[in-house]
């Protein structure tokens, strides 16, 4: 994870942003938060930090001056600077570019916009450091949100819900649903069903489980509904799937009747 420092003279903002924004899910770890730029600079000069998220307007040294100090320092490894401010002034943005800031974000941005912004920043950091992770669809990505949602579903697809997956990724359910569909190419409910059917198929290959028992384990109280869902996914009935996998006709005792 990338080590991040947050700087804002309003302690409620710095501590709240550090504690309640889904940094870990996005691939960051908040190591410190400061209410003053000078104390933040002192820490940065003596410790390895990957990213600094700083307010602009602060008493004493402001965020732009902090960026300038870091930019002009002789540090061998300089952190990436993101200015996070309520002031939408061109001059601040121009100075941010001048001092090598990676981004200039407004506090008025919607929560989902901030999520997207820090996802993009993470990808740029990955590109700069050569770090990449593979996700199961074969694409090289570094998408911790999708990873968190998938891990939640894979842990127990039978009881998995969109609300639970969204909570695991620190997102609203509506945004999590849209994000998942955009990134994976299938709806969240489709993914849950896919995982349930994979689990059901694994159980069908174990003859000690009767089909109606597997149906109940998958959350289907009516075996007919389970058989219908399984056939839609595998294009074969659970009974015939078991026969094919076991390489023999299924005995009457292994059936549900």
C-alpha positions in Angstrom: 0.0 0.0 0.0 1.0 3.6 -0.6 1.9 5.5 2.6 -0.2 8.7 2.8 -0.1 11.8 4.9 -3.0 14.2 5.3 -2.6 17.9 6.1 -5.5 20.2 7.0 -5.7 22.9 9.7 -9.3 21.8 10.4 -8.8 18.8 12.7 -12.3 17.5 12.1 -11.5 17.3 8.4 -8.1 15.8 8.7 -9.0 13.2 11.2 -12.4 12.4 9.6 -10.9 12.1 6.1 -8.2 9.9 7.5 -10.6 7.6 9.4 -13.7 7.4 7.2 -12.5 7.6 3.6 -11.8 4.0 2.2 -8.1 4.4 1.9 -7.2 0.8 2.5 -9.7 -0.4 -0.1 -8.2 2.0 -2.6 -4.6 0.8 -1.8 -3.5 3.5 0.6 -2.5 3.5 4.2 -2.8 6.8 6.2 0.3 6.9 8.4 -0.2 10.4 9.8 -2.5 13.4 9.7 -1.4 16.9 10.6 -3.1 20.2 11.3 -0.1 22.2 10.2 2.1 22.2 7.1 5.4 22.7 9.0 5.0 19.7 11.3 3.9 17.7 8.2 7.1 18.8 6.4 9.2 17.9 9.4 7.7 14.4 9.3 8.0 14.0 5.6 11.7 15.0 5.5 12.5 12.2 8.0 10.1 9.4 6.9 9.2 7.6 3.7 5.9 8.9 2.4 4.4 8.1 -1.0 1.5 10.7 -1.1 0.7 13.9 0.7 -2.9 15.2 0.6 -2.9 18.8 1.7 -5.3 21.7 2.1 -4.2 24.9 0.5 -5.3 27.7 2.8 -3.7 27.1 6.3 -2.2 29.5 8.8 1.6 29.8 8.6 2.8 27.7 5.7 0.1 27.0 3.2 -0.4 23.9 1.0 1.2 25.5 -2.0 4.3 26.5 0.0 4.5 22.9 1.4 4.5 21.6 -2.2 7.2 24.1 -3.1 9.4 23.0 -0.1 9.1 19.4 -1.0 9.6 20.1 -4.7 12.8 22.1 -4.1 14.1 19.8 -1.3 17.1 17.5 -1.9 15.0 14.5 -0.9 16.0 11.4 -2.8 12.4 10.1 -2.8 9.8 12.8 -3.0 6.2 12.1 -2.3 3.5 12.9 -4.8 1.5 15.9 -3.7 -2.3 16.3 -4.1 -3.8 19.6 -3.1 -7.3 19.1 -1.6 -9.0 22.5 -1.2 -12.3 24.4 -1.1 -10.7 27.2 -3.2 -11.3 26.9 -7.0 -8.7 29.5 -8.1 -6.7 29.2 -11.2 -3.6 30.7 -9.6 -3.5 27.9 -7.0 -3.9 25.3 -9.8 -1.1 27.0 -11.8 1.2 26.9 -8.8 0.3 23.3 -8.2 1.5 22.4 -11.7 4.6 24.5 -11.2 5.6 22.6 -8.1 4.9 19.1 -9.6 1.6 18.4 -7.8 0.0 15.2 -9.1 -3.5 16.6 -8.8 -5.7 19.5 -7.6 -9.0 18.3 -6.0 -11.9 20.3 -4.7 -13.6 19.5 -1.4 -16.9 20.2 -3.1 -16.5 17.0 -5.2 -19.0 14.2 -4.7 -17.9 11.2 -2.6 -18.0 9.0 -5.7 -15.9 11.5 -7.7 -13.3 11.4 -5.0 -13.3 7.6 -5.1 -12.7 7.8 -8.9 -10.0 10.5 -8.5 -8.0 8.5 -6.0 -8.4 5.3 -8.1 -6.8 7.2 -11.1 -4.1 8.6 -8.8 -3.3 5.1 -7.7 -3.0 3.9 -11.3 -0.6 6.7 -12.0 1.5 5.8 -9.0 1.4 2.2 -10.1 2.6 3.1 -13.5 5.4 5.3 -12.1 6.6 2.5 -9.8 6.0 -0.4 -12.2 3.5 -2.0 -9.8 0.6 -3.9 -11.3 -1.8 -6.5 -10.0 -3.7 -9.1 -11.9 -7.4 -9.5 -11.3 -9.3 -12.7 -12.2 -10.6 -11.4 -15.6 -7.0 -11.5 -16.9 -6.6 -7.7 -17.2 -3.7 -6.0 -15.5 -5.3 -3.6 -13.0 -4.9 -2.4 -9.5 -8.6 -2.2 -8.5 -8.9 -2.7 -4.8 -12.7 -1.9 -4.9 -13.4 -4.8 -7.1 -11.1 -7.0 -5.1 -13.0 -6.1 -1.9 -16.4 -6.7 -3.4 -15.3 -10.1 -5.0 -13.7 -11.3 -1.8 -16.9 -10.5 0.1 -19.0 -12.5 -2.4 -16.6 -15.4 -2.7 -16.5 -15.8 1.1 -20.2 -16.8 1.1 -22.1 -16.3 -2.2 -25.3 -17.7 -0.8 -25.8 -14.9 1.7 -24.0 -12.1 -0.3 -25.9 -8.9 -0.9 -25.2 -5.7 -2.8 -25.5 -3.8 0.5 -22.9 -6.0 2.1 -20.5 -5.8 -0.8 -20.9 -2.0 -0.9 -20.1 -1.8 2.8 -17.0 -4.0 2.3 -15.8 -1.5 -0.3 -17.0 1.6 1.7 -19.3 2.7 -1.1 -23.0 3.4 -1.5 -24.9 0.4 -2.9 -26.0 2.4 -6.0 -22.5 3.5 -6.8 -21.0 0.1 -6.0 -23.5 -1.5 -8.4 -22.7 0.9 -11.3 -18.9 0.6 -10.6 -19.0 -3.2 -10.6 -20.9 -3.4 -13.8 -18.6 -0.9 -15.5 -15.4 -2.7 -14.4 -16.5 -6.3 -14.7 -18.9 -6.2 -17.5 -21.6 -8.1 -15.7 -24.1 -7.0 -13.0 -23.5 -7.7 -9.4 -26.4 -10.1 -9.1 -25.1 -12.0 -12.1 -21.7 -12.4 -10.5 -23.4 -13.7 -7.3 -25.4 -16.2 -9.2 -22.3 -17.3 -11.1 -20.5 -18.0 -7.8 -23.5 -19.8 -6.4 -23.7 -22.1 -9.4 -20.0 -22.8 -9.3 -20.4 -23.8 -5.7 -23.4 -25.9 -6.5 -21.5 -27.7 -9.2 -18.7 -28.5 -6.8 -21.2 -30.0 -4.4 -22.9 -32.0 -7.1 -19.6 -33.8 -7.7 -19.8 -35.1 -4.1 -22.4 -37.9 -4.1 -22.9 -37.8 -0.3 -25.0 -34.7 -0.8 -28.5 -35.1 -2.2 -29.7 -32.6 -4.8 -32.4 -31.2 -2.6 -29.8 -30.6 0.2 -27.6 -28.7 -2.3 -30.6 -26.7 -3.3 -31.3 -25.7 0.3 -27.6 -24.8 0.8 -27.8 -22.5 -2.2 -30.8 -20.7 -0.7 -33.5 -22.4 -2.8 -36.2 -23.9 -0.7 -37.9 -25.3 -3.9 -35.6 -27.7 -5.8 -37.4 -26.9 -9.0 -36.3 -23.3 -8.8 -32.7 -24.4 -8.1 -32.8 -26.8 -11.1 -34.1 -24.1 -13.3 -31.3 -21.7 -12.3 -28.7 -24.4 -12.7 -29.9 -25.4 -16.1 -29.9 -21.7 -17.3 -26.2 -21.5 -16.3 -24.9 -24.9 -17.2 -27.4 -25.9 -19.9 -28.0 -29.2 -18.1 -30.0 -30.4 -15.1 -28.3 -30.9 -11.8 -29.2 -34.6 -12.0 -27.6 -35.0 -15.5 -24.6 -32.8 -14.4 -23.9 -35.2 -11.5 -24.2 -38.2 -13.8 -21.7 -36.8 -16.3 -19.2 -35.8 -13.6 -19.5 -39.1 -11.7 -19.2 -41.0 -15.0 -22.2 -43.2 -14.2 -25.9 -43.1 -13.8 -27.0 -41.7 -10.5 -28.7 -44.2 -8.2 -32.3 -43.7 -7.0 -30.9 -43.1 -3.4 -28.9 -40.2 -4.7 -32.0 -38.5 -6.2 -34.4 -36.4 -4.3 -37.5 -38.6 -4.7 
